[in-house]
Amino acid sequence: MQPLYDPEAVRPMWEELAQCGVTPLKAAADVDEILGKPGTTLIVVNSICGCAAGGARPGVTQALQAAVIPDHLSTVFAGVDMEATQRARELMPEIAPSSPSVALFKDGKLVYALERRHIERMRPEEIAGELEKAYRQHCTRKGPSVSADVYEQVVHTRQCGSQIPSFRG
């Protein structure tokens, strides 16, 4: 599947999560592989929209600095990682197919979801707080995902989606 957006133009938007230990998934097989692992798995459906930039990504990265975090950290990028995003959405039918969204799976089963309709009304601190509650309830891995000095270097990309060029490959 051809991406809607230029993958190089959105690179800072997925690197923001990658700096905090979140692995980008590019294909359906990648989604199946990570959800086939035992334990808890975070899947962030990333996006070029303002609520991803202003809330979801900063909230997710902040929550990953908590004392307890998911075992496996991953993301798919809506409009770029088309196949991976489609597969992730198939595995979370309870969530309306919108982005951004955040899903927590335990042994491959969806146990928690934060949908766009929630995210767009929340500040990053509120998103982090909600995720941390879910982590305490379902997860056992000790956090943070990265050291404090690495986290301090994370750049939260605030680029507007209207400035992202379409893919012309």
One Martini backbone bead per residue (centre of mass of N, CA, C, O) as a GRO file, in nm:
protein
  169
    1MET     BB    1   0.095   0.038   0.023
    2GLN     BB    2   0.056   0.361  -0.032
    3PRO     BB    3   0.134   0.647   0.088
    4LEU     BB    4   0.011   0.971   0.166
    5TYR     BB    5   0.284   1.043   0.301
    6ASP     BB    6   0.588   1.159   0.344
    7PRO     BB    7   0.813   0.987   0.529
    8GLU     BB    8   1.025   1.217   0.570
    9ALA     BB    9   0.826   1.437   0.683
   10VAL     BB   10   0.746   1.237   0.945
   11ARG     BB   11   0.996   1.154   1.104
   12PRO     BB   12   0.979   1.336   1.367
   13MET     BB   13   0.705   1.192   1.465
   14TRP     BB   14   0.847   0.905   1.520
   15GLU     BB   15   1.112   0.982   1.667
   16GLU     BB   16   0.989   1.081   1.930
   17LEU     BB   17   0.918   0.788   2.015
   18ALA     BB   18   1.190   0.640   1.962
   19GLN     BB   19   1.351   0.796   2.187
   20CYS     BB   20   1.149   0.616   2.399
   21GLY     BB   21   1.138   0.303   2.271
   22VAL     BB   22   0.961   0.315   2.010
   23THR     BB   23   0.849   0.092   1.764
   24PRO     BB   24   0.827   0.079   1.436
   25LEU     BB   25   0.562  -0.028   1.225
   26LYS     BB   26   0.522  -0.142   0.872
   27ALA     BB   27   0.376  -0.425   0.902
   28ALA     BB   28   0.160  -0.672   0.968
   29ALA     BB   29   0.375  -0.870   1.075
   30ASP     BB   30   0.475  -0.682   1.301
   31VAL     BB   31   0.215  -0.681   1.464
   32ASP     BB   32   0.190  -0.986   1.507
   33GLU     BB   33   0.462  -1.024   1.648
   34ILE     BB   34   0.424  -0.835   1.896
   35LEU     BB   35   0.141  -0.971   1.983
   36GLY     BB   36   0.287  -1.264   2.026
   37LYS     BB   37   0.395  -1.160   2.276
   38PRO     BB   38   0.442  -1.169   2.588
   39GLY     BB   39   0.243  -0.950   2.752
   40THR     BB   40   0.277  -0.608   2.709
   41THR     BB   41   0.129  -0.382   2.454
   42LEU     BB   42   0.205  -0.093   2.279
   43ILE     BB   43  -0.014   0.103   2.058
   44VAL     BB   44   0.052   0.371   1.843
   45VAL     BB   45  -0.153   0.588   1.661
   46ASN     BB   46  -0.022   0.786   1.450
   47SER     BB   47  -0.001   1.146   1.346
   48ILE     BB   48  -0.041   1.475   1.186
   49CYS     BB   49  -0.205   1.592   1.391
   50GLY     BB   50  -0.254   1.811   1.652
   51CYS     BB   51  -0.325   1.593   1.878
   52ALA     BB   52  -0.057   1.446   1.847
   53ALA     BB   53   0.136   1.687   1.902
   54GLY     BB   54  -0.017   1.818   2.167
   55GLY     BB   55  -0.073   1.517   2.317
   56ALA     BB   56   0.002   1.221   2.253
   57ARG     BB   57   0.313   1.215   2.235
   58PRO     BB   58   0.374   1.361   2.505
   59GLY     BB   59   0.204   1.165   2.681
   60VAL     BB   60   0.342   0.899   2.611
   61THR     BB   61   0.634   0.975   2.688
   62GLN     BB   62   0.571   1.045   2.980
   63ALA     BB   63   0.450   0.764   3.065
   64LEU     BB   64   0.736   0.615   3.002
   65GLN     BB   65   0.851   0.744   3.291
   66ALA     BB   66   0.741   0.547   3.466
   67ALA     BB   67   0.752   0.279   3.692
   68VAL     BB   68   0.534   0.155   3.488
   69ILE     BB   69   0.544  -0.051   3.188
   70PRO     BB   70   0.543  -0.184   2.902
   71ASP     BB   71   0.709  -0.435   2.739
   72HIS     BB   72   0.594  -0.323   2.458
   73LEU     BB   73   0.689  -0.073   2.207
   74SER     BB   74   0.462   0.081   1.967
   75THR     BB   75   0.411   0.193   1.614
   76VAL     BB   76   0.184   0.353   1.394
   77PHE     BB   77   0.133   0.529   1.075
   78ALA     BB   78  -0.097   0.715   0.964
   79GLY     BB   79  -0.051   0.744   0.610
   80VAL     BB   80   0.210   0.536   0.595
   81ASP     BB   81   0.156   0.258   0.760
   82MET     BB   82  -0.085   0.103   0.622
   83GLU     BB   83  -0.070  -0.201   0.691
   84ALA     BB   84  -0.019  -0.176   0.996
   85THR     BB   85  -0.268  -0.005   1.062
   86GLN     BB   86  -0.481  -0.200   0.963
   87ARG     BB   87  -0.405  -0.434   1.154
   88ALA     BB   88  -0.435  -0.290   1.422
   89ARG     BB   89  -0.737  -0.219   1.381
   90GLU     BB   90  -0.839  -0.514   1.362
   91LEU     BB   91  -0.737  -0.564   1.678
   92MET     BB   92  -0.940  -0.293   1.749
   93PRO     BB   93  -1.277  -0.283   1.719
   94GLU     BB   94  -1.355  -0.086   1.967
   95ILE     BB   95  -1.207   0.120   1.785
   96ALA     BB   96  -1.214   0.381   1.615
   97PRO     BB   97  -1.078   0.466   1.298
   98SER     BB   98  -0.843   0.664   1.445
   99SER     BB   99  -0.630   0.958   1.476
  100PRO     BB  100  -0.519   0.920   1.749
  101SER     BB  101  -0.410   0.624   1.935
  102VAL     BB  102  -0.429   0.398   2.227
  103ALA     BB  103  -0.300   0.065   2.295
  104LEU     BB  104  -0.353  -0.214   2.524
  105PHE     BB  105  -0.195  -0.525   2.554
  106LYS     BB  106  -0.260  -0.869   2.669
  107ASP     BB  107  -0.167  -1.133   2.524
  108GLY     BB  108  -0.317  -0.995   2.251
  109LYS     BB  109  -0.527  -0.833   2.429
  110LEU     BB  110  -0.748  -0.595   2.471
  111VAL     BB  111  -0.746  -0.360   2.775
  112TYR     BB  112  -0.686  -0.065   2.639
  113ALA     BB  113  -0.820   0.270   2.548
  114LEU     BB  114  -0.727   0.569   2.358
  115GLU     BB  115  -0.904   0.796   2.199
  116ARG     BB  116  -0.941   1.066   2.012
  117ARG     BB  117  -1.194   1.178   2.167
  118HIS     BB  118  -1.008   1.207   2.418
  119ILE     BB  119  -0.740   1.341   2.332
  120GLU     BB  120  -0.864   1.620   2.215
  121ARG     BB  121  -0.937   1.696   2.543
  122MET     BB  122  -0.629   1.666   2.623
  123ARG     BB  123  -0.356   1.685   2.799
  124PRO     BB  124  -0.058   1.541   2.835
  125GLU     BB  125  -0.089   1.490   3.146
  126GLU     BB  126  -0.359   1.337   3.119
  127ILE     BB  127  -0.265   1.114   2.936
  128ALA     BB  128  -0.045   1.008   3.118
  129GLY     BB  129  -0.229   0.941   3.359
  130GLU     BB  130  -0.406   0.731   3.215
  131LEU     BB  131  -0.177   0.542   3.131
  132GLU     BB  132  -0.060   0.488   3.413
  133LYS     BB  133  -0.309   0.343   3.519
  134ALA     BB  134  -0.298   0.111   3.314
  135TYR     BB  135  -0.015   0.014   3.386
  136ARG     BB  136  -0.073  -0.057   3.685
  137GLN     BB  137  -0.296  -0.273   3.610
  138HIS     BB  138  -0.120  -0.447   3.357
  139CYS     BB  139   0.178  -0.397   3.447
  140THR     BB  140   0.553  -0.481   3.533
  141ARG     BB  141   0.749  -0.306   3.408
  142LYS     BB  142   1.016  -0.120   3.457
  143GLY     BB  143   1.079   0.205   3.475
  144PRO     BB  144   1.187   0.365   3.238
  145SER     BB  145   1.248   0.370   2.894
  146VAL     BB  146   1.438   0.612   2.968
  147SER     BB  147   1.648   0.824   3.054
  148ALA     BB  148   1.642   1.142   3.167
  149ASP     BB  149   1.856   1.256   2.964
  150VAL     BB  150   1.709   1.153   2.712
  151TYR     BB  151   1.429   1.282   2.758
  152GLU     BB  152   1.533   1.583   2.754
  153GLN     BB  153   1.598   1.551   2.424
  154VAL     BB  154   1.320   1.555   2.340
  155VAL     BB  155   1.134   1.639   2.048
  156HIS     BB  156   0.837   1.811   2.006
  157THR     BB  157   0.641   1.793   1.738
  158ARG     BB  158   0.452   2.090   1.588
  159GLN     BB  159   0.363   2.017   1.318
  160CYS     BB  160   0.155   2.073   1.061
  161GLY     BB  161  -0.033   1.876   0.853
  162SER     BB  162  -0.057   2.091   0.609
  163GLN     BB  163   0.277   2.064   0.565
  164ILE     BB  164   0.244   1.781   0.446
  165PRO     BB  165   0.344   1.595   0.202
  166SER     BB  166   0.274   1.407  -0.043
  167PHE     BB  167   0.311   1.120  -0.193
  168ARG     BB  168   0.547   1.065  -0.496
  169GLY     BB  169   0.634   0.744  -0.564
   0.00000   0.00000   0.00000
